[in-house]
Amino acid sequence: MLTSEYRHVPVLLEQVLKQLDPQSGDTVCDCTLGGAGHSVAMAARIAPDGLLIGIDQDDMALSAAQARLEREVPEVATKLLKGNFGNLDELLVQAEVPGVDCFLFDLGVSSPQLDIPQRGFSYHEDARLDMRMDPSNNTTTAAEVVNDYNEADLARILRTYGGEKHAKRIAHAIVRERAKEPVATTLRLAQIVREAIPARDRRQGGHPARKSFQAIRIEVNHEIDMLDQGLRAAIRWANPGARIAVISYHSLEDRVTKHVFHEMSQGCVCPPDLPVCACGHVPILAINTKKPLVASEDEVTANPRSRSALLRVATKLDTSDARASTYVERMRR
């Protein structure tokens, strides 16, 4: 039976608030609403005239977040929208806002989704393989990935999305076992993965199936493509001076964030001997965090999930000022 309480301990909360610096009257968009842990704190900062936009593709999260926001910050206007932040353009059109002052992306799967066996995310509980963040809109399940993808594609997914060094062995084992009987449950998949990994490597790095389950979840929900799309949409909608914060939990997410921020912070790419810029490239972002911020030892002790969290932040520039600055910089060479 599903729990009615959607618990969420916000990761890196103080650092997020410091970096985003939401002010009274701001429009703030929490692109991964969850249990509203971050949103409640941000809403308190933008009261009484600000607007909080919350996005989540999980009905349970939206319902719990709505109740919590009404209870803890009833004076703040909210617009909670169901959807994936990969579709941020459409969602913000729906919200009818001209721009946003603070964006937050807190990536990864939420604890309640892991804790509910029926969702099929956990390798600790037996359930049908699912792993869909939003079962109503996403037709591909983990069972389909495991049973329908060819061996080469399975190995690629496990290696690329999970960093699994035994990807080929695991993919081969899955294909061999599904030929006998379809792999339909979480514990059967976890057992296949475990037995495919050499015994010496099973005793380190946590549960042997952790990386494989992560990789399949990312594939099922198209998480990397959605992140790239969502970040670029957030940059388009950000007001000049707006801050965009991203909390990642594994290197692949962090790499995408770093790439997008770096790309959008680049200015003129013309040869240095040209007296005037001809390419027209201007920096859209200023990067606030040259290296990602991490949790303190005290936070990791209190909330172990924060151990792998990486926070990157960028600020939207006024592009008219950026264009003028690029011209001046080239003329000074």
Secondary structure as UniProt FT lines:
FT   TURN            11..12
FT   HELIX           13..20
FT   TURN            24..25
FT   STRAND          27..30
FT   TURN            34..35
FT   HELIX           37..46
FT   TURN            47..49
FT   STRAND          51..56
FT   HELIX           59..72
FT   TURN            74..75
FT   STRAND          77..82
FT   HELIX           85..87
FT   HELIX           88..95
FT   STRAND          100..106
FT   HELIX           111..115
FT   HELIX           117..119
FT   TURN            135..137
FT   HELIX           142..148
FT   HELIX           151..162
FT   TURN            165..166
FT   HELIX           167..180
FT   HELIX           186..196
FT   HELIX           199..202
FT   TURN            208..209
FT   HELIX           210..221
FT   HELIX           223..237
FT   STRAND          238..248
FT   HELIX           251..264
FT   TURN            272..273
FT   STRAND          285..287
FT   HELIX           297..302
FT   HELIX           304..308
FT   STRAND          310..316
FT   HELIX           319..331
//
